[in-house]
Amino acid sequence: MTSPAGPPPTGDGGDEPQRLKLLAVTACPTGIAHTYMAAEKLSQAAERLGIDIKVETQGSIGAENVLDDNDVRSADGIIVAADKDVDLARFAGKRVVTVGVAEGIHHPERLIEQVRSAPVHTADGPAPTSGKGGSGGGKERSLPYKALMNGVSYMIPFVVVGGLLIAISLSLGGHTDPSGGLVIPKDSFWMDVNNIGVIGFTLMVPILSGYIAYAIGDRPALVPGMIGGWIANTGALYDSKSGAGFIGAIVTGFLAGYLVLWIKKVKVPKFAQPIMPIIVIPIVATTALGLFFIYVIGKPISWVFEHLTSWLSGMTGTSAVLLGAILGLMIAFDMGGPVNKTAFLFGSGLIATGNQTVMGMCAAAIPVMPLGQGVATLIRKRLYTEQERETGLASLFMGCFGISEGAIPFAAARPAQVIPANMLGGAVAGAVAGLAGVSDAVPHGGPIVAVLGAVGGVPMFFVAVAIGTAVTALTTVALVDVSERRRRGEVLIPSARTPEPALAAAVAVPGTGGATGPVRAGLAKESGPTAEAPVSPVSGESAAPGGGSTATAVADETEVLSGYVTEETVKVRLAAEDKESAIREMAGLLAATGKVRDVEELVRTALRREEQGTTGLGEEIAIPHAKTDAVSAPVVAFARSDAGIEWGSLDGTRARLVFMISVPEAAAGDEHLRILALLSRKLMDPAFRERLTAAADARAVLAVLSEIE
């Protein structure tokens, strides 16, 4: 085997040229669409270049086609095309190039060329990067984003669990008390539930910080990141009445990660190297970061807290609208951080003096952020991942109980879009409440305090909350949409950058890795009359008709997609001109199999899925699907549209090749993913799509589809 430090074999010299052997790992944040698209593109490129490649996919159901020690030992280089953290320790001593997953889709040949001269990865070194531009601008540009997304993904369950438990305990076990806001009796069952929720919220910030650091500096950065996040959220450690909240956690996460990377570069004696990652680096980084935050960063935070309070005290005699807008801006800015706490404590402190209108302004602004972000996920579902949409529902619930932290996952993931939208909505809600003279007798916010009778001017309170929520939701959607359009405009192939929620519905987990097999010859290219009449399903016992092509014979001898596609579920010319009509027409095809119990329910389920995000992949492909007990067994239909149907694909193409998949709820897991997987790899092949488009009739379509298996 060629030494990793030397140039790998090129296969163009010597009597018996050695084929280059490469390994690859592909992964994307949701672990579904782009993961497998990149794997297929790399496999196809390697096959064209005469190179052996094995691709490990780290997908939604775990790693598949896993690279073992023998693979790594014999490999000449490794390509990591991923938008999430991938452990590179097993590749020490090998040439490694790391890029975003989009590079694996767009430029697989270029990556194969780059790995020939890529730097050798060392066990304690930073992740190697591609030195050439890509759609994301290279690893240096994408690493902060990947690290932030890593932290947010681990933080979300803590926010949801903690927030919902607190909300439930307040709603079922709490009551209003002028001296203590919403109070839960001590030593009660609901106080125990509340305490569990508080623990979840307490862990939320260090988890965010720790996993940001982990994505940058690997395991040695996890401890300093988590402890740094805890310090950032504990204002008492640096003489502040409030911790730095999630913004402080983001700061400590990045500081810890990059500090660990810097320490790793320090040369140490060989005998000390084994203890560096488990003892030396965590201790040094944790101590340095903790003291730096307490003595350097913490002091300004405390100073800001004190001076903001003094400044607000001087504004109590000014316009109520202006004061309400300012308080709303502050409440919405950091959702539990020093700026938020300054406004909240200022309002709650004035309750004892008899001035309840200031707290009324705060109470109207407090629920706007979680409510607004939750509404945004409902009105423009395609802009959000499935996880974000689920978090949005939890955020709506938390907003009703005045838990502003429900919006933190959205603000942490998209600070440039979400925080301004939150602040604008909060300012509007605070200003409307100030103008209407809304009052609040307890130090708490959200609709719950109005329901429990603590608010004066209830109708205008709800008007203020509703207007602020609408402003936040609409502004968020507009800013996120602009950001997505700008991001898509930076890539050469827009369809390959369709957001994950849209693609996740349509492309899924392949069973194995490896290159696509050779293209079958003998398929007719010319168009011809269509065959619409239903016939018996194709079985393994059917004989090829005389004179048929090789591909047709294959179709007769092989079940297509495990027998889920038959001649009666294929239509080469759709009559429908819009998405809903197409789904109805294809549901009729599925009904001809006798496996559909309720056609209307099947259509409704498929249309509900479209509302969550388009199933148009781009490249003139759409894969609507439904998981419903309206069908008794998995069935798949295929149809073509000559003119194409507007399916909402983000690359702007109209869907001409449409697959409709329906499975019972019991088969909604592995079987559903398996069917999608079988389609995903082949549909990435332009030649396959061309043959599918040119197939003259239903039997010819089945012949082409038989290539999938």
N, C-alpha and C positions, 0 to 999 in steps of 0.2 A: 504493500500500500504506500502511496506517496506520502511523504511527510507533510503535515498540515502547514508547516511554515514555507514549504516550497510550492511552486506552481502546480496545480492539479493537472492530471493528464488531459490532453485536448482531444485525443482520438484521431489526430491527423498526422501522426508520424510513426515510424517503425513498421516492421512486418505484420505485427498483430496489435493494432491499436487498441488500447484499453478504453472502454466506454466510461465517460464521466458518471459518477454516482453521486446524486444529490439527495438531500432530505429537505423537507419543508414542514412548517407548522402554520396553519391559518386559523384565525380567530377574529370575531367581531363582537361588539358589546352585547348583543342579544344572542349570539351563538347560533344563528340560523342562516340567513340569506347569504350575506357576503362571505361568510366562512367557506361555504361550499362552492360558491362562484369562483373564488380565488383558487381553491384547490383544483377545480376542474380546468381553469385556464392555465395554471402551472403544469398540470399533467399533459394537457394538449401541446403546450409549447415544448416541453421536454421530448415528447414523442416526435414532434416535427424535427427537432434538432438531433435526434439520435442519442438522447441522454436518458439514463435510468434515474427515476425519481420516485420517492415514496413520500406521501403527504399525510401528515397527521392533522385531523380536524378537531379542534376543541369547540364542540358545538353544544347545543342546548341540552343534550342528554349525556354529556360527558365527552371525553376524548375517544376518538375512534381511529383505527389504523395506527395505533400507538407506535412510536419509534422506540425500539428496544436497544439494549447496549450493543448488540452485534451490528445493528444498523448504523449506530453512531460511530463505532470503531472503523467501519469500512467506508464511511462517507468521505467524499472529497470536499463537501461544503454544505452549509445549512442556510436555507432562506426562511426567515420568520416574517410573515405578512400578517400583522395583527394590530387591532385597535384596542387591545386590552393587555394586561400584564401576562407575560409568558415566562416561565422559569427557564433561564438559559444555562443554569449551572451544569446540566448534563452535557452541554456542548463545549465545555472547556477544552482548549487545545485544537479546536476546529475553526475553519474559516466560517464566519457567520455574518450575514447581512440582515438587518432588521428594518422593516418599512411598515407603513400603514397597509391595511388589508386592501385598500383601493389600488395600490401599486401592483399587488398580485393579480388583480383583475385587468388593469389597463396595460401593464408593461411586463408580462411574465418573461419574455425573451431578454429584456434588458436586465432583469434581476438575475437570470441564469448567467449572463455575461459578467455581471458585477461580482458574483460570488467567486469567480475564478481568482480575483485579486483582492478579495475582502480581507480585512485584518483578522488575525487569530484571536479568538475570544479567550480571555483568561478568567479563572475562577473568581477572582476578586475584582475584576474590572467592570467598568460600566457597560451597559448594553451597546454593542457595536451598531453603527447606523449606516444607512446608505448615503454615499457622498453625492449622489445625483438627485436632481429635483424630481419631485413627484407631485401628485395632486395635492398633497398636504404640505408641501414644502419641506419634506424630510422629517426624520425622527425628532430633531430638535424642536420643531414646531408642534408636533403632535404629542410629545411626552407630557407636557403640562395638562393638556386636555384629557389624555388617557388616565393620568394620575387622579385628576379631579373626578372623572367619571367613576373610577374605581372606588374612591372614598364615598361618593354619593350612593352608589349601588349598595354598599355595605351599611350605610347610615339609614336608608329608607325603612327597613323593617323596624328599627328602633323608634323612629319617628311615629310610624303608624301604630305599633303596639302601645308605646307609651302614651301617645295622644288619645287613642281611643279608650284606653283604660281610665285615663283621667276624666275624659268626657263622660263616660258611663257612670263613674263614681259620683261626679258632680250632679248629673241629671237625676240619678236615682237615690242618692244619699245626702245631697247637699241642700242647704237653705240659705236665704240671704240674711246677712247680719251687718248692720251699719258699721261695726267696728272691725269686721274681718272679711268682708266681701261674701263670696259663696263659701259657706262653712260646712264641713262634714264632721259630725260628732266623733270625738276621740274614742278609741277602743271599740269602734264599730266595724262591722264587716266591710262597709264601703270605704272606710279609711284605709283598711288593708289593701283593698283593690287600688285605691288612689296611690298609696305608697309604692306599689309595684309599678304603676305607670310612671311615677316620678323617677324611679330607678332607670327605666327605659329612656326617659328624656335626659337624665344625667349622663348616661353612657353615650348618647347620640353624638355629642360633640367630640369626645376623644376617639370614638370609632371613625368619624369622618377624618380627623387629623391623622390617625394611625394608618389608615389604609391609603391615604394620599401618599404618605411617606413610604409605605411598603411598595407601592407601584414604582417609586423612583429609586429607592435604595435597597429594595429586597428585604429579607427578614431582619437584618441588623437594624433597619430603620423603623420597625414596627413599634418597639418599646419607646424610643424617644418621641415618636410621633404621637402615641397615645398619651403618654405622660405630659407631653407638651400641650396637647389638646385639653387635658384635664386642668392644667395650670391656667391656660387661657380662659377657661370657663369658670374659674374660681377667683373672683375678684378680691376676696379677702387676702389672698396671697400677695397682692401688690397694692393694698390699701385702696381698693375701688369698691364702691357699693354694688357694682354689677360686673360680671365677667364679660369677656370680649365676644362671647357667643360663637356662632358658626363662622363669622368672618375671621375671628381670631384663630379658629381651628384650621381654616384654610391656610392662614399664614404659617402656623406652627407645622402643619403637615409638609408644606413645601420646604420650609427651613430645615426640618429634620431630614427629609429625603436628600436634599442636596448637600447637607452637612455630612451625612454618611457617605455619599459618593466621594466627597473631598477627602475624608479620612481614609477611605479605601485606597486612594492613590499614594498614601504615605508608605514609603518602603520601610519594612521592618525585618529584623533577623528571621531566618527560616524557622527557628524554634518557636517564635511567637505567632507565626501565621495561623496555626490551628485555633488559637484562643481569640483571635481578633474578632471574628463575626459573632461569637456567642458571649464574650465577656468585655473585651476592651472597647470595641466600637459602641455597643449599646450604653455602657457606663459613661464614656467620654461624651458621646453625643447627647445623652439625656441630661447630664449635669450641665453641660455648656448651654444647651437650649433652654433648660429650666431657669438657670440664673440669668440668662440674657433676657428672657421674657419678664422675669420679676423685676430686674433692676433697670432695664433699658426700655422695653416696649410697654411694660405695665404702668410706668409713671405717666407717660402721655395719656394713656387711657383714663387713669384716675383724674388727671388734670382736666380732660375734656368733660368728664362726668360732672365735676364740680362747677366748671364755668358755664356749662349749658344750663345747669339748674339756676345759677345766679341770673343768667340772661333771660330765662323764662320768667323768673320772678319779676323782672323789670318790665315785662310785657303785659301783665295782668290788666292794666288799665287801657290797653289799646283795643283796636277793633276785634270783636269776637270772631268775625270771619277770618281775619288774618291770623289770629292766635290758633283757631281751629285748624287752619291749613298747615301752619307750622308744626303743631302737635301731630297732625296726621302724617306729615312727611317723616317726622322723627320716629313715630310708632312703626311705620312701614319700612324704615331703612334697614334695620338689622335684626328685627324679630327676636328680641330677647337679649341683644347686645347692649352696650352702654348707652347708645343714643336712644334706643327704644325704652330702656329702663329709666332714663332721665325723664322722658315725657310721662311715663306711667306713674312714677313716684311723685312727680310734680302734681299731677292731677289728683292722685289718691291722697296726697298730703293736704290738699285744700278742702277735702270733704269735711274734716274736723272743724274748719273755720266757718262752715256753713256755705261755702262756694262749691256747689255740686255741678255747675255747668262745665267747668274745665274737664272734670272726669267724664261728663257726657260726651264731649268732643273726642276724648281718647277712646271711650267705649264704642263709639260708632266706627272709629278707624281700625280697631283691633281685629275684627273678623274679616275685613276687606281682603287682606292678602290671601288667606287660605280659601275663602269663598271665590275670589277672582281667579285664582289659579285652577281651582277645581272646575269652574265654569269653562275656562279656556280649554281644558282637555275634552270637554263635551262638545263644544261648538266647532272645533277644528281637530278632530281625532287623528287625522293623518299626520299631524305634526308631532305626535307623541308616540312613544313606545307603549307596548301593552303594560309594562310595569308602571310607567308614568300615568297611564289612564287609571289604573287601579289605585295608585297613590292619590290621584285627583279626587276619586270618590271618598277616600278617607279624609282628604283635606277639606272637602265640603262638610263632612260631619264635624270635624274639629272646629271649623269656622263657626258653626252654629253655637258652639260652647266657648267661644272666645279664646281659642288656643291658636295664636298666630304662628306658632312653630310649625303648623301643618304645611306652610308654604316654603319652609326652609329647603327641602329637597329640590324644588324648582329653582329657587334663588341660587343654590350652590351649583347646580348644573348649568344654568344660563344666567349668570349674574348681570351681564350687560343688557339683557333684554328684560329679565323679570324684576330686578330691583327698581329700575325707573318706572315700570308699569305699576308696581306695588306702591311706590311713593306717590305717583299721580293719583291713583285711586284713593289712597289714604288721605291725601290732602283734600280731595273733593269731599269725602265723607266727613272729615273733621270740620271743613268750612260750612257745609250744609247744616251740620248739627249745631255749630256755633251761631249761625244765622237764625236758626229756629229756637234757640234757647233750650236745647235738650239737656236734661240733667241726669246724673247717675249717683245714687246714694251709697254704692258699694264699690270697692276697688277691684272691679272686674269688667269685662266687656263682652260683646257678642249678643246675639238674640236671646240667649238664655237669661240674661239679667232683666231683659224686658218682659219675658214670659213670667218670671218670678216676681215681678212687680217692683223692681228697684229703679226703674227708669221713669223720669217725668217727660211727657211729650212723646209717647210711644209711637204714634203714627209717623211723625217726622223722623224719629230715630230709625225706623225701618226704611223710610224713604232715603235717608242719608246712606245707610248701609247698602241698599239696592243700587243707588247711583254709583257709589264708590266701587262696588263689586263689578258693575257693568264696565266702568272706565278701565279698571285693572284688567279684566278679561279681554276686552277688545284691544287694548294697547298691547298686551302680551302677545296675542295672536298676530297682530300686525308686525311687531318687532321680530318675533320668532320666524314668521313667514319671510320677511325681508332677509333675515340672516340665512335661512335655508336656501333661498333663491341665490343669494350671493355665493354661498358655499358650492352649490351645484354649478354655478357659472364658472367656477375655477377649474373644473375637470373637463377632460376631452370627451368623455362618453357619459352624458347625463344619465342614461338609463341605469348605468352601473352604480350610480350614487343615489338611487331611490332610497328614501329613509327606511330604516329597518322595520318600522311597524307595517309599512305597506308590503315590503317584500317578505317579512316573516310569515305572513299569511299564505304566501304562495310558493315558497321554496323551502325545503327542509332537509332533514338529515339523511345523507347517503349512507348506505350500509358499509361500503368499503372505499378505500382510496384507489389511486392508480390512474393510468391514462385511459382515455377512451379507446375502444377497439377500432380496428380499421373500418372504413366506410364500405358498406356493401354496394356492389355494382348491380346493374341490371334493372334499376327502377325506371319506370317510364317518366319522362319529363314533360310530355305534352299534356295539355288539358283535354278533357273529353267529357262525354255525357255523365251526369251524376246518377248514382244508384240510390234511390231514397227508400225503396220498399224494404220493410223489415224482413230479415231472414233468421235462421237458427243461429245461436251463438257459436263462435268458433271454438272447437275443442281440439284436444291433442290427437283425436282419432281422425280428424278430417283429412282428406287427401287433396293434394294440390291439383287444380284443374289442368288438363292437358295444355301444353304450350305456355303455361304460366312462367313468369320470371323466377329467378332464384329467390328474390326477396319475397315473392308471393308464396312460394313453397314454405319459406321460413315462417310466414304468418300462419299458415295452416297447421304447422307442426308445433307451434309454441303458443302458449297462452299469453295474451297481451295484457301487461300489467296485472298478472295473476288472474286473468279472466274477467277483470272488472270492466274492460273495454271490449265491446263486441260490435258486430256490424249494425245491430239495432240501436246502439248508442253513439253511432257516428253519423254526422250530417255534413256534407261537403259544401253546403250553401245555406247559410242562415238567412231567414227572411227578415229577422228583427233588425231594427235600425237604431235602437237605444239599449242601454244596459239592462233595464228591467225587463224589457220584452225578450231580450236574448236569454236571460236567466229563466224566464217562464218557458220559452221554447225548448231550452235544454232540459228543464225539469220534465217536460213532456217526453223527451227522449228517454230519460231515466225511468219514467213511469212505464214505458213499454216493456221493461224487463220483468215487471210484476213484483219488484222489490220495494216499491214506493207505496207506503200506506196512505199518505196524505200529501198530495201535490202542493196544495196551498200552503201548508205548514213548511214544506221544504223550500218553497219560494220565499216565504217570509223570513226563514232563518238565514238563507243566503243573502237577502237584501239587508238584514240586520248586520251581517258580517261586513257588508260593503260600507255601511255607515261608520264602522269603526276605523276604516281606512281602506283605500282602494286595493283590490287584488290585481290591478293591472301592473305587470312587471316592467313594461316598456318592451322595446324590440318587437312590438306588435303582438304581445302575448298577454293573456289574462287567464287567471285560474280562480274563478269564484268557487267557494266551497261552503259546505254546511255540515255541522255535527248535530244530528237530530235523530230522534227515534221515529221520525216520519218515514225513515227507510229501515228495512229489516236486515239489510246486509250492505257492505260497501259497494258502490257503483260509481262508474266514471263515464262521462260523456265527452266527446270531442266534436267541435264544429268549426267551420271556417266562414268568415264573412268577406265577401269580395270587396265591399266598400270600406270595411272596417267600422268598428263601433267605438264611440267615445267612452273610455273607461276610466278617465282620470289619471292615466299614467303620467308621471312627472317628466318623462322625456317627450311628451306631446304626441306620441304615436297612437293611432287608433288600433284597437285590438282586432286582429284578423284571425289569429289562432287562439281558440278558447277551449280550455278544459274545465269541466265542472265536476267536482268531487263531492260525494255525499257519503258519510259514514254514520252508523248509529253511535249514540253516546258511549256505549261500551267499547267501541273501537276507535274512540277519539284520541287515543294516545299513540302507541307505537305504530299501529296499522295506518292511521292517518298520516303520520310523519313518513312512514315507509313509502306510501303512494306518492306523496309529494317529492320524496327523495329521488324516486325512480325518474320522475319528470325533470327534476332540477338540473341534473348533469347534462342530459342530452339537449335540453332547450338552450343551453349556453353555446351549443355548436351551430354556427350559421348554416353549415351545409345540411345539417339535420332539419333545420327549420325550412330550408329551401325545398328539400325533398317532401316535407310534410305539406308545404304549400302547393307543390306540383302534382301530388297524388291525384289521380283522375277520379277515383270513386272510393266507396267505403272500404272495399277489399284492399285497394292499394294503400289507403291510409293505415289499415291494420298492418300491412307489410312493413311500412316505415316504422310504426310504433313498436313492432316486434324487436327492433334494434335495441330498445331500452333494456331488455333483459338478455 
